[in-house]
């Protein structure tokens, strides 16, 4: 894709994201996006066939941004156990910020979770690969022990995903001390499990 074409498409996605955040997806028309972008309907329809398609592009661009954030955590020069906890909370905070930054997209996100899921498939695969990379690092460093890093990465990915909605809704602690206590519990669960160690 030529740079000018890519820039125009990115600009249209950003304009749409701002309109969706302000007015909601349902209350924003393709005409609104065309007017706000000052590009006209013909240009808009060159890139996107429908409002649903541009909405999906908005979600995809947000997920790309999140992926880059997670890659930066994975590249940190820190022990794997510290890295996985940093990964979890960076991820949850980034998703919470994404949903709140997009204002009325918050309601759409919860109501339309299955539509978002379609776009997330590719992100989910890439995220699982990052988690597996961290786990392999931990095994190589003698910090982690597990029979299969891939299966463990898949399970952890789904566990982190399951925490998103409660975290966004503030159910993971209302204040700093509650959050720290819950963070300690998350660390204990991941690193020690729930089984009593026999002497």
ChimeraX commands (.cxc) that place a marker at each C-alpha (Angstrom):
marker #1 position 0.00,0.00,0.00 radius 0.5
marker #1 position 1.53,3.36,-1.05 radius 0.5
marker #1 position 2.37,5.75,1.83 radius 0.5
marker #1 position -0.21,8.41,0.78 radius 0.5
marker #1 position -2.97,5.77,0.55 radius 0.5
marker #1 position -1.97,4.39,3.96 radius 0.5
marker #1 position -1.89,7.90,5.48 radius 0.5
marker #1 position -5.36,8.72,4.12 radius 0.5
marker #1 position -6.78,5.45,5.45 radius 0.5
marker #1 position -5.15,5.99,8.87 radius 0.5
marker #1 position -6.55,9.53,8.99 radius 0.5
marker #1 position -10.08,8.29,8.17 radius 0.5
marker #1 position -9.81,5.63,10.90 radius 0.5
marker #1 position -8.68,8.24,13.43 radius 0.5
marker #1 position -11.51,10.64,12.51 radius 0.5
marker #1 position -14.02,7.78,12.80 radius 0.5
marker #1 position -12.58,6.76,16.19 radius 0.5
marker #1 position -13.02,10.31,17.52 radius 0.5
marker #1 position -16.60,10.51,16.22 radius 0.5
marker #1 position -17.47,7.07,17.62 radius 0.5
marker #1 position -15.99,8.14,20.98 radius 0.5
marker #1 position -17.98,11.37,21.04 radius 0.5
marker #1 position -21.34,10.30,19.60 radius 0.5
marker #1 position -21.35,6.52,19.65 radius 0.5
marker #1 position -21.11,4.12,16.72 radius 0.5
marker #1 position -24.88,3.96,16.22 radius 0.5
marker #1 position -25.23,7.76,16.11 radius 0.5
marker #1 position -22.36,8.30,13.65 radius 0.5
marker #1 position -23.04,8.07,9.91 radius 0.5
marker #1 position -20.65,7.57,7.00 radius 0.5
marker #1 position -21.62,11.11,5.97 radius 0.5
marker #1 position -20.47,12.42,9.39 radius 0.5
marker #1 position -17.10,10.72,8.91 radius 0.5
marker #1 position -16.74,12.05,5.37 radius 0.5
marker #1 position -17.56,15.62,6.49 radius 0.5
marker #1 position -15.28,15.53,9.54 radius 0.5
marker #1 position -12.38,14.15,7.47 radius 0.5
marker #1 position -12.93,16.77,4.71 radius 0.5
marker #1 position -12.34,14.00,2.20 radius 0.5
marker #1 position -15.84,13.45,0.87 radius 0.5
marker #1 position -18.04,10.35,0.65 radius 0.5
marker #1 position -16.38,9.04,-2.53 radius 0.5
marker #1 position -12.94,8.92,-0.86 radius 0.5
marker #1 position -14.40,7.30,2.27 radius 0.5
marker #1 position -16.15,4.59,0.23 radius 0.5
marker #1 position -12.91,3.93,-1.68 radius 0.5
marker #1 position -11.42,2.66,1.58 radius 0.5
marker #1 position -14.46,1.34,3.45 radius 0.5
marker #1 position -17.63,-0.26,2.13 radius 0.5
marker #1 position -19.66,0.33,5.30 radius 0.5
marker #1 position -19.67,1.84,8.78 radius 0.5
marker #1 position -19.20,-1.64,10.23 radius 0.5
marker #1 position -16.00,-2.01,8.19 radius 0.5
marker #1 position -14.62,1.30,9.48 radius 0.5
marker #1 position -15.63,0.37,13.05 radius 0.5
marker #1 position -13.65,-2.87,12.67 radius 0.5
marker #1 position -10.68,-0.86,11.37 radius 0.5
marker #1 position -10.87,1.36,14.48 radius 0.5
marker #1 position -10.81,-1.68,16.78 radius 0.5
marker #1 position -7.95,-3.19,14.75 radius 0.5
marker #1 position -5.85,0.00,14.98 radius 0.5
marker #1 position -6.36,0.06,18.77 radius 0.5
marker #1 position -5.31,-3.60,19.01 radius 0.5
marker #1 position -2.19,-2.89,16.90 radius 0.5
marker #1 position -1.26,-0.13,19.34 radius 0.5
marker #1 position -1.81,-2.52,22.28 radius 0.5
marker #1 position 0.32,-5.19,20.56 radius 0.5
marker #1 position 3.24,-2.74,20.23 radius 0.5
marker #1 position 2.92,-1.90,23.95 radius 0.5
marker #1 position 3.05,-5.60,24.86 radius 0.5
marker #1 position 6.05,-6.20,22.59 radius 0.5
marker #1 position 7.90,-3.43,24.43 radius 0.5
marker #1 position 7.21,-5.21,27.76 radius 0.5
marker #1 position 8.43,-8.52,26.28 radius 0.5
marker #1 position 11.70,-6.88,25.17 radius 0.5
marker #1 position 12.53,-5.53,28.67 radius 0.5
marker #1 position 15.74,-6.82,30.20 radius 0.5
marker #1 position 14.16,-8.16,33.42 radius 0.5
marker #1 position 13.66,-11.69,34.88 radius 0.5
marker #1 position 10.79,-13.64,33.32 radius 0.5
marker #1 position 8.65,-13.78,36.49 radius 0.5
marker #1 position 8.80,-10.00,36.84 radius 0.5
marker #1 position 8.15,-9.67,33.10 radius 0.5
marker #1 position 4.97,-11.79,33.15 radius 0.5
marker #1 position 3.45,-9.73,36.00 radius 0.5
marker #1 position 4.44,-6.47,34.26 radius 0.5
marker #1 position 2.87,-7.90,31.09 radius 0.5
marker #1 position -0.44,-8.71,32.84 radius 0.5
marker #1 position -0.90,-5.29,34.43 radius 0.5
marker #1 position 0.40,-3.31,31.44 radius 0.5
marker #1 position -2.10,-5.23,29.32 radius 0.5
marker #1 position -5.05,-4.70,31.67 radius 0.5
marker #1 position -4.26,-0.99,32.13 radius 0.5
marker #1 position -3.85,-0.51,28.37 radius 0.5
marker #1 position -7.19,-2.19,27.60 radius 0.5
marker #1 position -8.92,-0.15,30.31 radius 0.5
marker #1 position -7.40,3.06,28.90 radius 0.5
marker #1 position -8.41,2.04,25.36 radius 0.5
marker #1 position -12.03,1.47,26.34 radius 0.5
marker #1 position -12.29,4.67,28.42 radius 0.5
marker #1 position -10.41,6.78,25.83 radius 0.5
marker #1 position -13.03,5.79,23.33 radius 0.5
marker #1 position -15.88,7.07,25.48 radius 0.5
marker #1 position -19.12,5.70,24.14 radius 0.5
marker #1 position -17.16,2.89,22.53 radius 0.5
marker #1 position -17.15,1.51,26.09 radius 0.5
marker #1 position -20.84,0.64,25.86 radius 0.5
marker #1 position -20.39,-0.81,22.37 radius 0.5
marker #1 position -17.40,-2.83,23.56 radius 0.5
marker #1 position -19.47,-4.61,26.22 radius 0.5
marker #1 position -22.63,-4.91,24.12 radius 0.5
marker #1 position -20.80,-5.94,20.96 radius 0.5
marker #1 position -18.11,-8.18,22.39 radius 0.5
marker #1 position -18.64,-10.90,19.75 radius 0.5
marker #1 position -18.20,-8.44,16.87 radius 0.5
marker #1 position -14.96,-7.28,18.51 radius 0.5
marker #1 position -13.93,-10.93,18.96 radius 0.5
marker #1 position -13.77,-11.42,15.17 radius 0.5
marker #1 position -11.13,-8.69,14.89 radius 0.5
marker #1 position -9.31,-9.95,17.98 radius 0.5
marker #1 position -8.52,-13.40,16.55 radius 0.5
marker #1 position -5.27,-12.29,14.92 radius 0.5
marker #1 position -4.30,-10.23,17.98 radius 0.5
marker #1 position -5.00,-13.20,20.28 radius 0.5
marker #1 position -2.64,-15.43,18.28 radius 0.5
marker #1 position 0.13,-12.80,18.35 radius 0.5
marker #1 position -0.37,-12.14,22.05 radius 0.5
marker #1 position -0.19,-15.86,22.87 radius 0.5
marker #1 position 3.13,-15.98,21.00 radius 0.5
marker #1 position 4.50,-13.14,23.18 radius 0.5
marker #1 position 3.39,-14.94,26.37 radius 0.5
marker #1 position 4.97,-18.19,25.16 radius 0.5
marker #1 position 8.21,-16.32,24.46 radius 0.5
marker #1 position 8.28,-15.00,28.05 radius 0.5
marker #1 position 7.57,-18.50,29.42 radius 0.5
marker #1 position 10.39,-20.00,27.32 radius 0.5
marker #1 position 12.72,-17.30,28.66 radius 0.5
marker #1 position 11.67,-18.23,32.20 radius 0.5
marker #1 position 12.32,-21.93,31.60 radius 0.5
marker #1 position 15.75,-21.12,30.11 radius 0.5
marker #1 position 16.51,-18.89,33.13 radius 0.5
marker #1 position 15.52,-21.69,35.53 radius 0.5
marker #1 position 12.67,-19.55,36.94 radius 0.5
marker #1 position 9.72,-21.49,35.48 radius 0.5
marker #1 position 9.08,-25.21,35.16 radius 0.5
marker #1 position 6.29,-26.50,32.91 radius 0.5
marker #1 position 5.69,-29.49,30.62 radius 0.5
marker #1 position 4.42,-27.42,27.65 radius 0.5
marker #1 position 5.03,-23.67,27.22 radius 0.5
marker #1 position 2.52,-23.39,24.36 radius 0.5
marker #1 position -0.43,-24.88,26.27 radius 0.5
marker #1 position 0.48,-22.79,29.34 radius 0.5
marker #1 position 0.61,-19.65,27.16 radius 0.5
marker #1 position -2.85,-20.41,25.70 radius 0.5
marker #1 position -4.32,-20.94,29.21 radius 0.5
marker #1 position -2.71,-17.73,30.55 radius 0.5
marker #1 position -3.90,-15.75,27.53 radius 0.5
marker #1 position -7.51,-16.83,28.15 radius 0.5
marker #1 position -7.16,-16.12,31.89 radius 0.5
marker #1 position -5.87,-12.58,31.20 radius 0.5
marker #1 position -8.68,-12.04,28.71 radius 0.5
marker #1 position -11.23,-13.16,31.30 radius 0.5
marker #1 position -9.96,-10.47,33.69 radius 0.5
marker #1 position -10.56,-7.62,31.22 radius 0.5
marker #1 position -14.22,-6.82,31.92 radius 0.5
marker #1 position -13.93,-7.07,35.75 radius 0.5
marker #1 position -10.78,-4.92,35.62 radius 0.5
marker #1 position -12.42,-2.28,33.40 radius 0.5
marker #1 position -15.44,-2.19,35.72 radius 0.5
marker #1 position -13.16,-1.65,38.74 radius 0.5
marker #1 position -13.79,-5.04,40.35 radius 0.5
marker #1 position -10.07,-5.72,40.78 radius 0.5
marker #1 position -9.67,-3.22,43.61 radius 0.5
marker #1 position -11.06,0.26,44.29 radius 0.5
marker #1 position -7.93,1.66,45.91 radius 0.5
marker #1 position -4.16,1.16,45.87 radius 0.5
marker #1 position -3.99,-1.22,48.86 radius 0.5
marker #1 position -6.79,-3.42,47.45 radius 0.5
marker #1 position -5.07,-3.50,44.06 radius 0.5
marker #1 position -1.74,-4.45,45.62 radius 0.5
marker #1 position -3.39,-7.21,47.67 radius 0.5
marker #1 position -5.09,-8.59,44.56 radius 0.5
marker #1 position -1.86,-8.29,42.60 radius 0.5
marker #1 position -0.15,-10.42,45.28 radius 0.5
marker #1 position -2.95,-12.99,44.90 radius 0.5
marker #1 position -2.56,-13.05,41.11 radius 0.5
marker #1 position 1.21,-13.55,41.49 radius 0.5
marker #1 position 0.70,-16.31,44.04 radius 0.5
marker #1 position -1.84,-18.10,41.82 radius 0.5
marker #1 position 0.42,-17.97,38.74 radius 0.5
marker #1 position 3.67,-18.87,40.45 radius 0.5
marker #1 position 2.54,-21.19,43.25 radius 0.5
marker #1 position -0.82,-22.53,42.13 radius 0.5
marker #1 position -3.43,-23.67,44.66 radius 0.5
marker #1 position -2.10,-27.04,45.72 radius 0.5
marker #1 position -0.51,-27.47,49.16 radius 0.5
marker #1 position 3.17,-28.33,48.78 radius 0.5
marker #1 position 4.00,-31.62,50.51 radius 0.5
marker #1 position 7.24,-31.77,52.54 radius 0.5
marker link #1:1,2 radius 0.2
marker link #1:2,3 radius 0.2
marker link #1:3,4 radius 0.2
marker link #1:4,5 radius 0.2
marker link #1:5,6 radius 0.2
marker link #1:6,7 radius 0.2
marker link #1:7,8 radius 0.2
marker link #1:8,9 radius 0.2
marker link #1:9,10 radius 0.2
marker link #1:10,11 radius 0.2
marker link #1:11,12 radius 0.2
marker link #1:12,13 radius 0.2
marker link #1:13,14 radius 0.2
marker link #1:14,15 radius 0.2
marker link #1:15,16 radius 0.2
marker link #1:16,17 radius 0.2
marker link #1:17,18 radius 0.2
marker link #1:18,19 radius 0.2
marker link #1:19,20 radius 0.2
marker link #1:20,21 radius 0.2
marker link #1:21,22 radius 0.2
marker link #1:22,23 radius 0.2
marker link #1:23,24 radius 0.2
marker link #1:24,25 radius 0.2
marker link #1:25,26 radius 0.2
marker link #1:26,27 radius 0.2
marker link #1:27,28 radius 0.2
marker link #1:28,29 radius 0.2
marker link #1:29,30 radius 0.2
marker link #1:30,31 radius 0.2
marker link #1:31,32 radius 0.2
marker link #1:32,33 radius 0.2
marker link #1:33,34 radius 0.2
marker link #1:34,35 radius 0.2
marker link #1:35,36 radius 0.2
marker link #1:36,37 radius 0.2
marker link #1:37,38 radius 0.2
marker link #1:38,39 radius 0.2
marker link #1:39,40 radius 0.2
marker link #1:40,41 radius 0.2
marker link #1:41,42 radius 0.2
marker link #1:42,43 radius 0.2
marker link #1:43,44 radius 0.2
marker link #1:44,45 radius 0.2
marker link #1:45,46 radius 0.2
marker link #1:46,47 radius 0.2
marker link #1:47,48 radius 0.2
marker link #1:48,49 radius 0.2
marker link #1:49,50 radius 0.2
marker link #1:50,51 radius 0.2
marker link #1:51,52 radius 0.2
marker link #1:52,53 radius 0.2
marker link #1:53,54 radius 0.2
marker link #1:54,55 radius 0.2
marker link #1:55,56 radius 0.2
marker link #1:56,57 radius 0.2
marker link #1:57,58 radius 0.2
marker link #1:58,59 radius 0.2
marker link #1:59,60 radius 0.2
marker link #1:60,61 radius 0.2
marker link #1:61,62 radius 0.2
marker link #1:62,63 radius 0.2
marker link #1:63,64 radius 0.2
marker link #1:64,65 radius 0.2
marker link #1:65,66 radius 0.2
marker link #1:66,67 radius 0.2
marker link #1:67,68 radius 0.2
marker link #1:68,69 radius 0.2
marker link #1:69,70 radius 0.2
marker link #1:70,71 radius 0.2
marker link #1:71,72 radius 0.2
marker link #1:72,73 radius 0.2
marker link #1:73,74 radius 0.2
marker link #1:74,75 radius 0.2
marker link #1:75,76 radius 0.2
marker link #1:76,77 radius 0.2
marker link #1:77,78 radius 0.2
marker link #1:78,79 radius 0.2
marker link #1:79,80 radius 0.2
marker link #1:80,81 radius 0.2
marker link #1:81,82 radius 0.2
marker link #1:82,83 radius 0.2
marker link #1:83,84 radius 0.2
marker link #1:84,85 radius 0.2
marker link #1:85,86 radius 0.2
marker link #1:86,87 radius 0.2
marker link #1:87,88 radius 0.2
marker link #1:88,89 radius 0.2
marker link #1:89,90 radius 0.2
marker link #1:90,91 radius 0.2
marker link #1:91,92 radius 0.2
marker link #1:92,93 radius 0.2
marker link #1:93,94 radius 0.2
marker link #1:94,95 radius 0.2
marker link #1:95,96 radius 0.2
marker link #1:96,97 radius 0.2
marker link #1:97,98 radius 0.2
marker link #1:98,99 radius 0.2
marker link #1:99,100 radius 0.2
marker link #1:100,101 radius 0.2
marker link #1:101,102 radius 0.2
marker link #1:102,103 radius 0.2
marker link #1:103,104 radius 0.2
marker link #1:104,105 radius 0.2
marker link #1:105,106 radius 0.2
marker link #1:106,107 radius 0.2
marker link #1:107,108 radius 0.2
marker link #1:108,109 radius 0.2
marker link #1:109,110 radius 0.2
marker link #1:110,111 radius 0.2
marker link #1:111,112 radius 0.2
marker link #1:112,113 radius 0.2
marker link #1:113,114 radius 0.2
marker link #1:114,115 radius 0.2
marker link #1:115,116 radius 0.2
marker link #1:116,117 radius 0.2
marker link #1:117,118 radius 0.2
marker link #1:118,119 radius 0.2
marker link #1:119,120 radius 0.2
marker link #1:120,121 radius 0.2
marker link #1:121,122 radius 0.2
marker link #1:122,123 radius 0.2
marker link #1:123,124 radius 0.2
marker link #1:124,125 radius 0.2
marker link #1:125,126 radius 0.2
marker link #1:126,127 radius 0.2
marker link #1:127,128 radius 0.2
marker link #1:128,129 radius 0.2
marker link #1:129,130 radius 0.2
marker link #1:130,131 radius 0.2
marker link #1:131,132 radius 0.2
marker link #1:132,133 radius 0.2
marker link #1:133,134 radius 0.2
marker link #1:134,135 radius 0.2
marker link #1:135,136 radius 0.2
marker link #1:136,137 radius 0.2
marker link #1:137,138 radius 0.2
marker link #1:138,139 radius 0.2
marker link #1:139,140 radius 0.2
marker link #1:140,141 radius 0.2
marker link #1:141,142 radius 0.2
marker link #1:142,143 radius 0.2
marker link #1:143,144 radius 0.2
marker link #1:144,145 radius 0.2
marker link #1:145,146 radius 0.2
marker link #1:146,147 radius 0.2
marker link #1:147,148 radius 0.2
marker link #1:148,149 radius 0.2
marker link #1:149,150 radius 0.2
marker link #1:150,151 radius 0.2
marker link #1:151,152 radius 0.2
marker link #1:152,153 radius 0.2
marker link #1:153,154 radius 0.2
marker link #1:154,155 radius 0.2
marker link #1:155,156 radius 0.2
marker link #1:156,157 radius 0.2
marker link #1:157,158 radius 0.2
marker link #1:158,159 radius 0.2
marker link #1:159,160 radius 0.2
marker link #1:160,161 radius 0.2
marker link #1:161,162 radius 0.2
marker link #1:162,163 radius 0.2
marker link #1:163,164 radius 0.2
marker link #1:164,165 radius 0.2
marker link #1:165,166 radius 0.2
marker link #1:166,167 radius 0.2
marker link #1:167,168 radius 0.2
marker link #1:168,169 radius 0.2
marker link #1:169,170 radius 0.2
marker link #1:170,171 radius 0.2
marker link #1:171,172 radius 0.2
marker link #1:172,173 radius 0.2
marker link #1:173,174 radius 0.2
marker link #1:174,175 radius 0.2
marker link #1:175,176 radius 0.2
marker link #1:176,177 radius 0.2
marker link #1:177,178 radius 0.2
marker link #1:178,179 radius 0.2
marker link #1:179,180 radius 0.2
marker link #1:180,181 radius 0.2
marker link #1:181,182 radius 0.2
marker link #1:182,183 radius 0.2
marker link #1:183,184 radius 0.2
marker link #1:184,185 radius 0.2
marker link #1:185,186 radius 0.2
marker link #1:186,187 radius 0.2
marker link #1:187,188 radius 0.2
marker link #1:188,189 radius 0.2
marker link #1:189,190 radius 0.2
marker link #1:190,191 radius 0.2
marker link #1:191,192 radius 0.2
marker link #1:192,193 radius 0.2
marker link #1:193,194 radius 0.2
marker link #1:194,195 radius 0.2
marker link #1:195,196 radius 0.2
marker link #1:196,197 radius 0.2
marker link #1:197,198 radius 0.2
marker link #1:198,199 radius 0.2
view
